[in-house]
Amino acid sequence: MIAFVSGPVAALAPDSAVVEVGGIGIAVQCTPNTLSGLRMGRQAKLATSLVVREDSLTLYGFADDDERQVFELLQTASGVGPRLAQSMLAVHSPDALRRAVSTGDEKALIAVPGIGKKGAQKLLLELKDRLGEPIGAPAVGTAVTAGWRDQLHAALIGLGYATREADEAVSAVAPQAEAAEGTPQVGQLLKAALQTLNRAR
């Protein structure tokens, strides 16, 4: 198993990064939150989880070992594959997910694209004894709820856009974010923001 990758960031995209390791570019699928901490040309170290399928090898990258461990534990629940597990971590931090499961918070799970009411109930039952108790202090809402603007802005800066461009893109997608039911999805907002920037160029 590839436990981590370390090296300069060679490329950034809305849902992935390329890290140069020994002259080889390793593509790593990441959440917007993880991507927002990366910078082109800067050294990065990402904890990774390799998902092997008949027709593909996909490497998922995380800011730390805790996030990777939660990603792998989420997949022990029936019906949860790597993409859904990554979506859950894009919306909630590992501790927010632990808190949601330990308190039976259906709404927190329903905020994740692809999870409905029945799915959330099933996940709460299956994950109850697997994720463990929250490690940190209780957060005020989820990380995404508390600052989707900051996360989106940081992700755009990380992708190489100027501060002014990032400001304009965040303003452009604000109505979409405010109109969304529940928690704004940073991944979807990032795609919309990139479309507005591409049109402006």
N, C-alpha and C positions, 0 to 999 in steps of 0.2 A: 504493500500500500504506500502511496505517496502521502506522507504526513504533512508536509508543507513545501511551499516553493518560496525562494528568496532570490531577489535580483532586481535590476532596474525595470521600471514599467515602460514597455515598448509601445503599447497602444491601449486606448480606452474606448469603450463603446457603452451604450445605455445599459446593457446587462452583462458585460464581460470585460476582462482585462487580459492583456498579454504581458507576461513577465518573462524577461530574458534570463534563462538559466543555462550557463555553460555554452553560450552561442546558439541556443535553441529557444524559440519563442513558444512558451507554454500558455495556451488559452485557458482561462479560468472563469467560470460562470459565477457572478457575484450579485449580491443585493445592492440597491442604490446606496444604502447606508455604508456598506463596505467600500464601494467605488468612490464615495465622496471623500474618503480618507487617502486616496491614491493620487499621485501627481506624475505626469509624464516625465520620464527621465530620472525620477527619484527612486531610491531603494525601497523595496517593499518586501514584507514577509507575510504570507498568507497561510493560515492553517487550511488544509485541503481534505476533501473526501472524494475518492474516485468511484464513480458509478459505472459499472460494466454492464453493457447490454449486448445482445447478439450482433447488432449492427453499429454499435458506437461505444466509445470510451469518453466519458464526460467528467471533467474535473471541476468540482465546486469549491470556491474559495471563501474564507471567512476571516473576519478581523481578529478572532482569537479562538483558542481551543474550546472554550465554553460554547460558543456559537456552533462550532462544528459538531460537538457532542449532542447538542439539542437537535440539530439537523438530522443526525443519524438516529436518535431516539424517536423522533417524530415519525420516521419511516417504518418503525416497528408496528405502528397502528395500521390496521387493514384499510386499504384504499388510499394511503398516503405514499406518493412517489416522491422523487427528488424535487420535481418542479413545484408541487404543492407545498412541500416542506420549506423550500426556498421562499415561496410566496408568504408563508406564515412568518418567516423571519424578516421579510421585507416590511411587513406591517407591524410586527411586535418584536421587541428585544427578547432574548432568552428568558430574562427574569419576568417580563410581562406575560410571556406564555406560561411560565410556571405558576404565576399568580392567577392567571385566568383558569388554568386547570385545577389548581388547588381550591379555588373559590367557586368553581362551577359556573364561570362567567361565559354563558353562551354567546352573548352579543359580541364579545371580543373576538371569538372564533368566526362568527358570521361576517365580521368586517373583512375577512380574508376572501379575495375572489376565488370562487370555486367551492366554498363551504356554505351549505344551507343549514337550516335549523336542525333537520334530522342528522346530518353529517356532524354538526357541532356536538349534539348530544352523544353521539356514538364515540366521537373523539375524546370527550370529557371522561367517559367511562373507561376507555382503553388506555388513556395516558395518565390517569389519576395516580397510579403507583410507579410510574416510570420516570417522569421528569423531575420529581423531588420538589422540595420547598424553594421559594425565592431566596436568592443569595443576598441581594442588596436591600436597601431601604425601599419602602413602597414608593413607586413613581406617581407623579400626578398625571394620570392618563397614560397613554402609550407614548413612546418616543416620537412616533410619526404624528400623532394627534397634537402633541405639544409643539412641534416645530416643522411641519411639512415644508414651509417656506425656506427655513434654514437648511434643511436636508437637500432640497431641490437646488437651492443656490450653490451649496457646497459641491454637489455633484456636477453642476454645469461648469463651475470653476475648475474642478478636477479634470473635466474633459477638454480644457484648454480655452474656454470662452472668457472674454474680458468681463470685468465686474459689471460694466454698463449693460453689456449684452445679457448677462445672467439676470440682472435686475429687471430688464424689459421682458424677458421670457417668463419670469416668475409672475410679473404683473399680468401678462397675457393669459396665463392659465389659471389665475386666481378665481375667475368666475366659475370655471369648470370644477375646481376644488371645492368651492363653497356650495355648489349645487349638488355635489355628491352626497349620497346618503351614508351616514356613518363616517368612518375614518377615511380621509383622502388617501388614495393609493399613490405613493411617491413614484413607483415604477411607471405607471400610466401617465402621470403628470410629466415625468421626464421625457417620455416619448412625444407627448404633445408639445412640450417646450422646445424640443429639438426640431420639430416640424416648423414651428413659428420662426426659429432662428434660420433654418434652411431657406424659408421663403423670403426672409429679409435680406439674405446675402445675394 
